[in-house]
Structure formats: C-alpha cells, structure tokens
Amino acid sequence: MAEHGRLHPITIAVREIADIFGRMGFGVAYGPELEDEWYNFTALNVPADHPARDMQDTFWIKDRDNQVLRTHTTSVTIRCLEEMAKSGVEHMRMIAPSKVFRNEATDMTHEAQFYQLDGFAVGKIGEVSLAHLKGTFDQFYREYLGENAQVRFRPSFFPFTEPSVEIDVWYEPKGKEGRWLEMSGAGMLHPNVLKNAGLDPEKYAGFAFGGGLERLVMVKHGVTDVRYFHSGDLRFVYGFEESVS
C-alpha cells in the first residue's frame, strides 16, 4: 500500500503557532504576495529616499510600476490597520504567517524565499505597551519552544517601530556550537504608521513584530540549515510529526 502524504513542516508550524497566538486573542490575516510599494514600504514609514530600503533587497517587477514581491508580511499589518480605521474597530490583534521574498544570497540561516511570522496588537492609548509585547513573546516561546527556552531582548532600530527591539533565542543544534539567533524584530508602532493607516496616534497605540518562521522550527527541532525547508526532499518532510502539540 502506498504511503500517505505528509504535511510540510512549515504548515505544521503555522497551525501550531496560530493555535498558541489564538489562545492569546490573535486572529490570522493574509495579504497579496505581489504588493504595492505603498503597503510594502511607504505606509510603513519607509519613503523612497529612506536608507532603510537598502536593508531589504527587493525583487521589483518588470513593467509593473510600484509593484514588488513583498519583502515582509508587515504589509499585511498596515492593511489590517487600514481596515481597523475604516470599520471603527477600537482593538485588533492579528498574526500574518506567510511567504516573503528577498533578493539575497542564501546560507544556512538565509533564503531568497521564506516564511515570516508578523503580527500586531493595537488598542486605545494605555491598553497596549512594550511590556505587553515582552509578555506575549515570553508566553509564546515557552509554549512553542519549551519552558527552558532562553530569550533575550535588545535595543534596535526599525523605521516602523519606536522604540524598537530585537528578540534572540539561544540556538544549539546537535553537534554544533550554540549561539544567539535573531528571531524577530519588534517594537511599538511608529506614530507615522498609525497615521498612514488612518488611525489617530493620540488615541491608539500598539506593538508589532516580524521574523523568520523557519528559524523558529530550526530552534525547536535542531534543524541546521534553513535551505532544507525548500529543497523538495521528502526525507526532510517525513522527519516531522504531523500533529500539533
């Protein structure tokens, strides 16, 4: 009898991550992979002359003005905030676990196409703080990576958040030397981002985050090379349990 097909480890991870964040009140949102320059850059406080655009090597689309393959699913965040403003909703929490694209060289922790876990929580001033961001990730990492997960937060810079932090997790695959691995960039949404979405930064505030989803699976299961996820090798797929823990 032929063997049954198996879910890809990224699909398994998305389901488990959505379940964990769902228990914390987050929904799941999606957006287009072919994105407008406005949603990918400008609305996120990254205008055309901003040096931060050089931080993300972008695939531009030939003969399609202002169209790019999205470099992050933060573009989904700004679309959700826009809908929040239009509908008059005062609170929203969403994650966006989807594919993104970067025109860059590949190595054991970088790919030209990969999945990103973005998300945000927005509410009235005083209801959402940087402390809530830390508490959310402490809870998430304990549930997804285990109670012994080592996590650190350190100051950083991103144009769409202020203040900004980077979140690292201790990564020690079998047979390899352990090191801190950057997992996510995060921070409080910049007032300009809220304004661009149609929200009043005098009334609303929130945190946002974004990082590679494959890296989470690498840390959880000791995978040594991110390129395995997109190799098409069925031996890799069959190395994972399908059930959500």
C-alpha positions in Angstrom: 0.0 0.0 0.0 1.3 3.5 -0.9 2.4 5.7 1.9 0.1 8.6 2.9 1.2 12.1 2.1 2.6 14.3 4.8 2.1 17.9 5.8 5.1 20.2 5.2 6.9 21.2 8.5 6.1 24.8 7.8 2.4 24.0 7.5 2.6 22.1 10.8 4.4 25.1 12.4 1.8 27.6 11.1 -1.0 25.6 12.6 0.7 25.3 16.0 1.7 28.9 16.1 -1.8 30.1 15.1 -3.2 27.9 17.9 -0.8 29.5 20.5 -1.5 33.0 19.4 -5.2 32.3 19.1 -5.3 31.5 22.8 -3.9 35.0 23.4 -6.6 36.6 21.3 -4.9 36.9 18.0 -6.6 36.2 14.7 -4.8 35.2 11.4 -4.6 37.6 8.5 -3.4 37.3 4.9 -2.5 39.7 2.1 -1.1 39.6 -1.5 2.4 38.4 -2.3 2.6 40.9 -5.2 2.4 44.1 -3.2 2.1 47.8 -3.8 5.1 49.9 -2.9 2.9 51.9 -0.7 2.0 48.9 1.6 5.4 47.3 1.5 7.4 50.5 2.2 5.9 54.0 2.2 3.0 53.4 4.6 5.4 51.7 7.0 7.4 55.0 7.4 9.9 54.0 4.7 9.7 56.7 2.0 11.6 56.4 -1.4 14.7 58.1 -0.1 14.9 56.3 3.2 18.1 54.4 3.8 16.2 51.5 5.4 15.1 50.5 1.9 18.7 49.3 1.3 18.3 46.9 4.3 15.9 44.8 2.2 17.0 43.6 -1.2 13.8 43.7 -3.2 12.5 41.9 -6.2 11.0 44.6 -8.4 8.5 43.5 -11.1 9.5 44.4 -14.7 6.9 46.6 -16.5 4.8 46.8 -13.3 5.4 50.3 -11.7 5.4 50.3 -7.9 4.9 46.6 -7.7 7.2 44.3 -5.7 7.3 40.8 -4.3 6.7 41.7 -0.7 9.8 41.7 1.5 7.9 41.2 4.7 4.4 40.5 5.9 4.3 43.8 7.7 2.5 44.8 4.6 -0.4 42.7 5.9 -0.2 44.7 9.2 -0.7 48.0 7.5 -3.6 46.6 5.5 -5.3 45.4 8.7 -4.8 48.7 10.5 -6.3 50.4 7.5 -9.4 48.2 7.8 -9.5 48.8 11.5 -9.6 52.6 10.9 -12.3 52.3 8.2 -14.5 50.0 10.3 -14.2 52.0 13.6 -12.9 48.9 15.5 -11.0 50.0 18.6 -9.0 46.8 19.3 -7.3 44.4 17.0 -4.7 41.5 17.3 -3.5 39.6 14.3 -0.7 37.4 13.1 0.4 37.0 9.4 2.3 33.8 8.8 3.1 33.9 5.1 5.7 33.8 2.4 8.0 36.7 1.6 10.9 37.3 -0.8 14.4 38.8 -0.6 16.9 39.2 -3.4 19.9 38.0 -1.4 22.5 35.2 -1.2 21.4 32.1 0.6 23.2 30.4 3.5 22.3 28.2 6.5 20.1 30.9 8.0 19.0 32.9 5.0 16.9 32.1 1.9 15.6 34.1 -1.0 12.1 33.0 -0.3 11.0 32.1 3.2 8.0 32.4 5.6 7.7 35.2 8.0 5.6 35.5 11.2 4.4 39.1 11.5 1.8 40.4 13.9 0.5 43.3 15.9 -1.8 44.3 18.8 -3.4 47.7 18.8 -5.8 49.4 21.2 -6.6 52.6 22.9 -3.7 54.5 24.5 -2.5 52.8 27.7 -4.0 49.4 26.8 -1.0 48.1 24.8 2.6 48.6 25.9 6.1 47.3 25.3 5.6 45.2 28.5 2.7 43.5 26.8 4.9 42.7 23.8 7.5 41.1 26.1 4.8 39.2 28.0 3.3 37.9 24.7 6.7 36.6 23.4 7.7 35.1 26.8 4.4 33.2 26.7 4.8 32.2 23.0 8.3 30.9 23.3 7.6 28.9 26.4 4.7 27.2 24.6 6.4 26.7 21.3 10.0 26.1 22.2 9.6 24.7 25.7 9.9 26.0 29.3 13.7 26.1 29.1 13.9 28.4 26.0 16.5 31.2 26.6 15.3 34.5 25.2 16.8 38.0 25.2 15.5 41.4 24.1 18.0 44.1 23.0 17.6 47.6 21.6 17.4 48.0 17.8 16.1 50.2 15.0 13.2 49.7 12.5 11.5 52.6 10.7 8.0 51.3 11.5 8.5 51.0 15.3 9.7 53.3 18.1 11.1 52.1 20.4 12.4 49.0 18.6 13.9 45.8 19.9 15.3 42.6 18.5 14.4 39.3 20.1 17.0 36.5 20.2 16.8 32.9 21.2 19.6 30.5 22.2 20.2 28.1 19.3 22.2 24.9 19.9 21.7 22.3 17.1 23.1 18.8 17.7 26.8 18.7 17.0 27.1 22.5 16.6 28.3 25.3 18.8 25.5 27.2 20.5 24.8 30.8 19.7 22.2 33.5 19.9 20.0 33.6 16.8 18.0 36.6 15.9 14.3 35.6 15.7 12.2 38.7 15.4 12.3 42.5 15.2 9.6 44.2 17.2 8.6 47.4 19.0 5.8 49.9 19.4 4.2 51.0 16.2 5.6 54.4 14.9 3.0 57.2 15.1 3.5 57.8 11.3 2.4 54.2 10.6 -0.8 54.7 12.6 -1.4 57.9 10.7 -0.8 56.3 7.3 -3.4 53.7 8.2 -5.9 56.3 9.2 -5.6 55.9 13.0 -5.0 58.8 15.4 -1.7 58.2 17.3 -3.1 60.4 20.1 -5.8 57.8 20.7 -4.3 54.5 19.6 -1.0 52.6 20.2 0.2 49.1 19.7 3.1 46.8 19.2 4.2 44.9 16.1 6.7 42.2 15.4 8.1 40.2 12.5 10.6 37.4 12.0 11.5 34.3 10.1 9.2 31.4 10.7 11.7 28.7 9.5 14.1 29.9 12.2 11.5 29.0 14.9 11.3 25.5 13.5 15.1 25.3 13.3 15.4 26.1 17.0 12.5 23.8 18.0 13.8 20.8 16.2 17.5 21.4 15.9 17.5 21.9 12.1 20.9 23.0 10.9 20.2 24.6 7.6 17.2 26.8 6.5 17.6 25.6 2.9 16.2 22.1 3.8 12.7 23.6 4.1 12.6 24.5 0.4 14.7 21.6 -1.0 11.7 19.4 -2.1 13.4 16.5 -0.3 10.6 14.2 1.1 13.0 12.7 3.6 13.1 16.0 5.4 9.2 16.3 5.3 8.8 12.8 6.8 11.2 13.7 9.7 8.4 15.7 11.4 5.4 14.7 13.4 2.2 16.0 11.8 0.1 16.5 15.0 0.0 19.9 16.7 1.4 19.5 20.2 
